[in-house]
Amino acid sequence: ILYAAMGVQPRCGVAHDLGVQLSESGHLLVDAHGRTNVPQVYAAGDVVEGLAQLSVAAAQGATAATAMHQFLLRFAFCDTASPA
């Protein structure tokens, strides 16, 4: 069973504590790849600004996971001491 819960506020306390920017509605602000303004912090689903639907959340999760995977691959093959 699936249902919509209109008017629900996202719980973004941990992200807020990390310094992630929030929209006026209290959702996390992310780019097209799910990256927040805080390095190495990604978000997807109903905590981000946008259309709150299951199919959209699944696509956002896949996009963010791909971006994280690409980041980790770049980091693994770089000679830097820490990820950027």
Number of C-alpha atoms within 10 A of each C-alpha: 2 5 7 9 8 7 6 8 12 15 13 16 10 9 18 14 8 11 13 23 16 19 12 9 10 16 20 28 21 22 12 10 18 24 21 22 16 13 10 12 16 22 22 25 21 20 19 24 18 14 11 15 12 14 11 15 19 13 13 20 18 15 17 22 17 14 17 18 12 12 14 14 11 12 15 11 8 11 9 9 7 7 13 8
